[in-house]
Amino acid sequence: MHRMQRSPRGLMVGTASLVAALTLSSCGGSDDEEPVLPRQAHALTQLEGVGGEVGFSEPLALAVNGGQIDTAEVLSTEGDPLEGEIGDDGRTWTSNTRPEPGTSYDVSVTASDHFGEVHTFDDELTVAEVPEGERLTLAMLPSNESEVGVGAPIVVQFDQPVTDREAVEREMQVSSDPQVVGSWHWVSDTEARFRPKEYWPAGTSVALDLELNGVQAGENLWGGRSYHLEFEVGSERIAEVDADDYEMNVTVDGETEHTWDTSLGAPEFATRNGTYVVLEKFKDRNMTSCNANITCDESDPDYYDVDTDWAVRLSYSGTFVHSAPWSEESQGEDNVSHGCINLNDANGETFFAMARYGDVVTVENSTREADDLVERGDPGMVDWNMSWSDYVAGSALGEEITTNEL
């Protein structure tokens, strides 16, 4: 049995991967004699390039010499098909995607020789595994099958630095219904983010497919599998916070649901203007000035160590919406916090209950801008506080895209 050999184009192609060429002698005996088939013809009627190990970095390719492929079915041992197409010449079959590393496949092929005889071949092959220590691993946001807000970014966090961003980004496919214009944006070698040009329309269905199996992400770094997640965009919830009026106005699908007194950061700790998204939330959370990089000196007047309820994170620099009973007298009157957005306990609990990943919170009329957090790639600020052209410039491919049909 012949083994798969790598073609000059890099595809795993057998020199006689599927050979159904039944070459008959041009000079036969008498009419009543059976045709004599040369030994070579018998030997070539076989399925080759299977029963062993093939590479994972290119699509799987099969070929026949002296015949035509009629059908080809390649199934993983779990029953998942590796889809592919028969070439225009009828002699080749190539998978649409790379095979899954470390996976075994059952192969069933029918091919017709030049004399119309159909040959059926059933065999198996195994795809090489990505070597230990060379596999790209990652995490994704939002959570699979979750409901998110209209500002929700898609986030892919890699556990290893990606040096070939273009190769990886090509395989990061976003689909949606309805389709939208959007872009990927790399904040570092270990994090890529996607957002639409405008907020997701309420009710949008979104899917992310990372076809990374066999993709080289860097030197000695390969994608080892495919990933899929899907989520739904819920109603449009936007909280608008005015630092001059000390007020938070919460709208749902354009209708005002709540108007609450609030207190933002005092002048020396002013809350940054800009568009935030809800990142996560905590029913109770300890907050300290040391963690906020204000001061760790307990004798400093700005030192604090407090337990807060109903804490909704807006940035990783430490901006939260949370209940603050100690500032209730100032809420609606003055900005006295260390940068967070304070609500009374009842309103804080209400906001906590309705907040979800990707809901939008905007702050205006404060005395500090968000430029430093955008430059640092802060997850709560980087997505909606730069120009669209700058966001697109952060794509490895350098262009906006229209999402695929879902």
MOTAVEN-V173555 format. One record per pair of residues at least 4 apart in sequence whose C-alpha atoms are under 8 Angstrom apart, sorted by sequence separation. I is the first residue (numbers start at 1). J is the second residue. If there is no record, write none. Layout:
I_J / I_J
This chain:
6_10 / 7_11 / 13_17 / 14_18 / 29_33 / 37_41 / 38_42 / 39_43 / 40_44 / 41_45 / 64_68 / 75_79 / 76_80 / 86_90 / 87_91 / 95_99 / 99_103 / 112_116 / 113_117 / 130_134 / 131_135 / 142_146 / 148_152 / 158_162 / 164_168 / 165_169 / 166_170 / 167_171 / 168_172 / 175_179 / 176_180 / 187_191 / 188_192 / 196_200 / 200_204 / 216_220 / 217_221 / 218_222 / 242_246 / 243_247 / 251_255 / 252_256 / 265_269 / 266_270 / 287_291 / 288_292 / 289_293 / 290_294 / 299_303 / 314_318 / 315_319 / 324_328 / 327_331 / 329_333 / 330_334 / 331_335 / 337_341 / 343_347 / 344_348 / 345_349 / 346_350 / 347_351 / 348_352 / 349_353 / 350_354 / 351_355 / 355_359 / 370_374 / 371_375 / 372_376 / 373_377 / 374_378 / 377_381 / 378_382 / 379_383 / 381_385 / 382_386 / 386_390 / 387_391 / 388_392 / 389_393 / 390_394 / 391_395 / 394_398 / 395_399 / 6_11 / 7_12 / 29_34 / 37_42 / 64_69 / 75_80 / 76_81 / 86_91 / 87_92 / 112_117 / 113_118 / 130_135 / 186_191 / 187_192 / 216_221 / 217_222 / 241_246 / 242_247 / 251_256 / 252_257 / 265_270 / 266_271 / 287_292 / 289_294 / 290_295 / 295_300 / 298_303 / 313_318 / 314_319 / 315_320 / 330_335 / 337_342 / 343_348 / 373_378 / 377_382 / 386_391 / 393_398 / 6_12 / 7_13 / 29_35 / 63_69 / 75_81 / 76_82 / 86_92 / 87_93 / 112_118 / 113_119 / 142_148 / 186_192 / 187_193 / 216_222 / 217_223 / 241_247 / 242_248 / 250_256 / 251_257 / 264_270 / 265_271 / 289_295 / 290_296 / 297_303 / 298_304 / 313_319 / 314_320 / 330_336 / 342_348 / 392_398 / 393_399 / 5_12 / 6_13 / 28_35 / 74_81 / 75_82 / 86_93 / 87_94 / 111_118 / 112_119 / 185_192 / 186_193 / 215_222 / 216_223 / 241_248 / 249_256 / 250_257 / 251_258 / 264_271 / 289_296 / 290_297 / 295_302 / 296_303 / 313_320 / 314_321 / 374_381 / 375_382 / 392_399 / 4_12 / 5_13 / 6_14 / 28_36 / 73_81 / 74_82 / 85_93 / 86_94 / 110_118 / 111_119 / 184_192 / 185_193 / 214_222 / 215_223 / 240_248 / 241_249 / 249_257 / 250_258 / 294_302 / 295_303 / 312_320 / 313_321 / 373_381 / 374_382 / 383_391 / 392_400 / 4_13 / 5_14 / 73_82 / 74_83 / 84_93 / 85_94 / 110_119 / 111_120 / 184_193 / 185_194 / 213_222 / 214_223 / 215_224 / 239_248 / 240_249 / 249_258 / 250_259 / 294_303 / 311_320 / 312_321 / 327_336 / 373_382 / 4_14 / 5_15 / 25_35 / 73_83 / 84_94 / 85_95 / 110_120 / 142_152 / 184_194 / 212_222 / 213_223 / 214_224 / 239_249 / 240_250 / 248_258 / 249_259 / 311_321 / 312_322 / 327_337 / 3_14 / 4_15 / 24_35 / 25_36 / 84_95 / 85_96 / 109_120 / 110_121 / 142_153 / 183_194 / 184_195 / 212_223 / 213_224 / 214_225 / 239_250 / 248_259 / 249_260 / 310_321 / 311_322 / 331_342 / 370_381 / 374_385 / 2_14 / 24_36 / 25_37 / 83_95 / 84_96 / 108_120 / 109_121 / 141_153 / 142_154 / 182_194 / 183_195 / 212_224 / 213_225 / 238_250 / 239_251 / 247_259 / 248_260 / 310_322 / 311_323 / 331_343 / 374_386 / 2_15 / 4_17 / 24_37 / 25_38 / 49_62 / 82_95 / 83_96 / 84_97 / 108_121 / 109_122 / 141_154 / 142_155 / 182_195 / 183_196 / 212_225 / 213_226 / 237_250 / 238_251 / 247_260 / 248_261 / 289_302 / 290_303 / 309_322 / 310_323 / 331_344 / 2_16 / 3_17 / 23_37 / 24_38 / 82_96 / 83_97 / 107_121 / 108_122 / 140_154 / 141_155 / 182_196 / 183_197 / 211_225 / 212_226 / 237_251 / 238_252 / 247_261 / 248_262 / 289_303 / 308_322 / 309_323 / 2_17 / 22_37 / 23_38 / 82_97 / 107_122 / 108_123 / 140_155 / 141_156 / 169_184 / 181_196 / 182_197 / 211_226 / 212_227 / 236_251 / 237_252 / 246_261 / 247_262 / 288_303 / 289_304 / 308_323 / 309_324 / 327_342 / 328_343 / 370_385 / 106_122 / 107_123 / 140_156 / 180_196 / 181_197 / 210_226 / 211_227 / 236_252 / 237_253 / 246_262 / 247_263 / 288_304 / 289_305 / 308_324 / 328_344 / 24_41 / 69_86 / 82_99 / 106_123 / 107_124 / 139_156 / 140_157 / 180_197 / 209_226 / 210_227 / 235_252 / 236_253 / 246_263 / 287_304 / 288_305 / 327_344 / 23_41 / 106_124 / 107_125 / 138_156 / 139_157 / 209_227 / 210_228 / 235_253 / 236_254 / 246_264 / 287_305 / 288_306 / 322_340 / 324_342 / 325_343 / 22_41 / 105_124 / 106_125 / 138_157 / 139_158 / 208_227 / 209_228 / 286_305 / 287_306 / 321_340 / 322_341 / 323_342 / 324_343 / 325_344 / 21_41 / 22_42 / 70_90 / 104_124 / 105_125 / 138_158 / 180_200 / 208_228 / 209_229 / 243_263 / 286_306 / 287_307 / 319_339 / 320_340 / 321_341 / 322_342 / 323_343 / 324_344 / 325_345 / 69_90 / 72_93 / 104_125 / 105_126 / 137_158 / 138_159 / 207_228 / 208_229 / 243_264 / 286_307 / 287_308 / 319_340 / 320_341 / 321_342 / 322_343 / 323_344 / 324_345 / 22_44 / 68_90 / 69_91 / 104_126 / 136_158 / 137_159 / 207_229 / 208_230 / 285_307 / 286_308 / 318_340 / 319_341 / 321_343 / 323_345 / 21_44 / 22_45 / 68_91 / 69_92 / 103_126 / 104_127 / 136_159 / 137_160 / 207_230 / 284_307 / 285_308 / 323_346 / 20_44 / 21_45 / 67_91 / 69_93 / 102_126 / 103_127 / 136_160 / 165_189 / 206_230 / 207_231 / 284_308 / 285_309 / 323_347 / 19_44 / 20_45 / 102_127 / 103_128 / 205_230 / 206_231 / 284_309 / 292_317 / 323_348 / 19_45 / 20_46 / 65_91 / 77_103 / 101_127 / 102_128 / 103_129 / 163_189 / 178_204 / 205_231 / 206_232 / 283_309 / 284_310 / 285_311 / 292_318 / 322_348 / 323_349 / 18_45 / 19_46 / 64_91 / 76_103 / 77_104 / 100_127 / 101_128 / 102_129 / 162_189 / 177_204 / 178_205 / 205_232 / 206_233 / 282_309 / 283_310 / 284_311 / 321_348 / 16_44 / 18_46 / 19_47 / 63_91 / 64_92 / 76_104 / 77_105 / 99_127 / 101_129 / 102_130 / 161_189 / 162_190 / 176_204 / 177_205 / 204_232 / 205_233 / 282_310 / 283_311 / 18_47 / 19_48 / 63_92 / 76_105 / 77_106 / 101_130 / 161_190 / 176_205 / 177_206 / 203_232 / 204_233 / 281_310 / 282_311 / 17_47 / 18_48 / 62_92 / 63_93 / 75_105 / 76_106 / 160_190 / 176_206 / 203_233 / 204_234 / 281_311 / 282_312 / 16_47 / 17_48 / 61_92 / 62_93 / 74_105 / 75_106 / 159_190 / 175_206 / 176_207 / 202_233 / 203_234 / 281_312 / 16_48 / 17_49 / 61_93 / 62_94 / 74_106 / 75_107 / 158_190 / 174_206 / 175_207 / 201_233 / 202_234 / 203_235 / 280_312 / 281_313 / 61_94 / 74_107 / 157_190 / 158_191 / 174_207 / 175_208 / 200_233 / 202_235 / 279_312 / 280_313 / 14_48 / 60_94 / 61_95 / 73_107 / 74_108 / 157_191 / 174_208 / 202_236 / 278_312 / 279_313 / 280_314 / 14_49 / 59_94 / 60_95 / 72_107 / 73_108 / 156_191 / 157_192 / 173_208 / 174_209 / 201_236 / 278_313 / 279_314 / 13_49 / 59_95 / 72_108 / 73_109 / 155_191 / 156_192 / 172_208 / 173_209 / 278_314 / 279_315 / 309_345 / 59_96 / 60_97 / 72_109 / 155_192 / 156_193 / 172_209 / 173_210 / 277_314 / 311_348 / 59_97 / 60_98 / 71_109 / 72_110 / 155_193 / 171_209 / 172_210 / 173_211 / 276_314 / 277_315 / 310_348 / 59_98 / 60_99 / 70_109 / 71_110 / 154_193 / 155_194 / 171_210 / 172_211 / 276_315 / 309_348 / 310_349 / 58_98 / 59_99 / 69_109 / 70_110 / 71_111 / 153_193 / 154_194 / 171_211 / 172_212 / 309_349 / 312_352 / 57_98 / 58_99 / 69_110 / 70_111 / 153_194 / 154_195 / 171_212 / 311_352 / 12_54 / 56_98 / 69_111 / 70_112 / 153_195 / 310_352 / 12_55 / 56_99 / 68_111 / 69_112 / 152_195 / 312_355 / 4_48 / 5_49 / 18_62 / 19_63 / 20_64 / 21_65 / 22_66 / 56_100 / 67_111 / 68_112 / 151_195 / 168_212 / 1_46 / 3_48 / 4_49 / 17_62 / 18_63 / 19_64 / 20_65 / 21_66 / 56_101 / 67_112 / 68_113 / 2_48 / 3_49 / 4_50 / 12_58 / 17_63 / 18_64 / 19_65 / 20_66 / 21_67 / 55_101 / 67_113 / 1_48 / 2_49 / 3_50 / 11_58 / 12_59 / 13_60 / 14_61 / 16_63 / 17_64 / 18_65 / 19_66 / 20_67 / 66_113 / 67_114 / 168_215 / 314_361 / 1_49 / 10_58 / 11_59 / 12_60 / 13_61 / 14_62 / 15_63 / 16_64 / 19_67 / 20_68 / 66_114 / 151_199 / 152_200 / 167_215 / 168_216 / 271_319 / 3_52 / 11_60 / 12_61 / 13_62 / 14_63 / 16_65 / 150_199 / 151_200 / 167_216 / 168_217 / 4_54 / 11_61 / 12_62 / 13_63 / 150_200 / 167_217 / 150_201 / 150_202 / 164_216 / 165_217 / 164_217 / 163_217 / 164_218 / 162_217 / 163_218 / 162_218 / 163_219 / 317_373 / 161_218 / 317_378 / 316_378 / 315_378 / 316_379 / 263_327 / 315_379 / 316_380 / 315_380 / 314_380 / 315_381 / 263_330 / 272_339 / 262_330 / 263_331 / 267_335 / 269_337 / 270_338 / 271_339 / 262_331 / 263_332 / 266_335 / 267_336 / 269_338 / 270_339 / 271_340 / 283_352 / 261_331 / 262_332 / 263_333 / 264_334 / 265_335 / 266_336 / 269_339 / 271_341 / 54_125 / 56_127 / 261_332 / 263_334 / 264_335 / 265_336 / 266_337 / 281_352 / 51_123 / 52_124 / 53_125 / 54_126 / 55_127 / 56_128 / 263_335 / 264_336 / 265_337 / 266_338 / 50_123 / 51_124 / 52_125 / 53_126 / 54_127 / 55_128 / 56_129 / 263_336 / 264_337 / 265_338 / 266_339 / 47_121 / 50_124 / 51_125 / 52_126 / 53_127 / 54_128 / 56_130 / 263_337 / 264_338 / 265_339 / 46_121 / 47_122 / 50_125 / 51_126 / 53_128 / 264_339 / 265_340 / 47_123 / 49_125 / 264_340 / 265_341 / 280_356 / 264_341 / 278_355 / 279_356 / 280_357 / 263_341 / 264_342 / 278_356 / 279_357 / 262_341 / 263_342 / 278_357 / 279_358 / 262_342 / 263_343 / 277_357 / 278_358 / 136_217 / 262_343 / 277_358 / 278_359 / 261_343 / 262_344 / 277_359 / 278_360 / 148_231 / 150_233 / 260_343 / 277_360 / 278_361 / 130_214 / 145_229 / 146_230 / 147_231 / 148_232 / 149_233 / 150_234 / 276_360 / 277_361 / 136_221 / 144_229 / 145_230 / 146_231 / 147_232 / 148_233 / 149_234 / 150_235 / 246_331 / 247_332 / 275_360 / 276_361 / 134_220 / 135_221 / 136_222 / 137_223 / 143_229 / 144_230 / 145_231 / 146_232 / 147_233 / 148_234 / 149_235 / 150_236 / 246_332 / 275_361 / 276_362 / 134_221 / 135_222 / 136_223 / 137_224 / 144_231 / 145_232 / 147_234 / 149_236 / 150_237 / 245_332 / 246_333 / 260_347 / 275_362 / 134_222 / 135_223 / 136_224 / 143_231 / 149_237 / 245_333 / 246_334 / 274_362 / 275_363 / 135_224 / 142_231 / 246_335 / 273_362 / 274_363 / 273_363 / 274_364 / 20_111 / 22_113 / 272_363 / 273_364 / 20_112 / 21_113 / 22_114 / 130_222 / 243_335 / 271_363 / 273_365 / 18_111 / 20_113 / 21_114 / 22_115 / 130_223 / 273_366 / 130_224 / 272_366 / 273_367 / 129_224 / 271_366 / 272_367 / 273_368 / 274_369 / 270_366 / 271_367 / 272_368 / 273_369 / 274_370 / 270_367 / 271_368 / 272_369 / 273_370 / 270_368 / 272_370 / 20_119 / 267_367 / 279_380 / 278_380 / 277_380 / 276_380 / 277_381 / 276_381 / 275_381 / 274_381 / 276_384 / 275_384 / 274_384 / 275_385 / 274_385 / 101_213 / 100_213 / 101_214 / 97_211 / 99_213 / 100_214 / 98_213 / 99_214 / 98_214 / 241_361 / 243_363 / 238_359 / 239_360 / 240_361 / 241_362 / 242_363 / 243_364 / 244_365 / 237_359 / 238_360 / 239_361 / 240_362 / 241_363 / 242_364 / 243_365 / 244_366 / 101_224 / 236_359 / 237_360 / 238_361 / 239_362 / 240_363 / 241_364 / 242_365 / 243_366 / 100_224 / 101_225 / 238_362 / 240_364 / 242_366 / 100_225 / 152_277 / 100_226 / 151_277 / 57_213 / 58_214 / 56_213 / 57_214 / 56_214 / 57_215 / 57_216 / 195_383 / 187_377 / 193_383 / 197_388 / 207_406 / 206_406 / 205_406 / 152_357 / 153_358 / 152_358 / 185_391 / 149_356 / 151_358 / 152_359 / 184_391 / 185_392 / 187_394 / 148_356 / 149_357 / 150_358 / 151_359 / 183_391 / 184_392 / 185_393 / 186_394 / 147_356 / 148_357 / 149_358 / 150_359 / 151_360 / 183_392 / 185_394 / 186_395 / 148_358 / 149_359 / 150_360 / 184_394 / 185_395 / 186_396 / 148_359 / 149_360 / 184_395 / 185_396 / 183_395 / 184_396 / 142_357 / 183_399 / 184_400 / 183_400 / 182_400 / 183_401 / 181_400 / 182_401 / 181_401 / 182_402 / 181_402 / 182_403 / 180_402 / 181_403 / 179_402 / 180_403 / 179_403 / 179_404 / 179_405 / 169_396 / 170_397 / 176_403 / 178_405 / 179_406 / 169_397 / 175_403 / 176_404 / 177_405 / 174_403 / 175_404 / 176_405 / 177_406 / 153_383 / 166_396 / 173_403 / 174_404 / 175_405 / 176_406 / 165_396 / 166_397 / 173_404 / 175_406
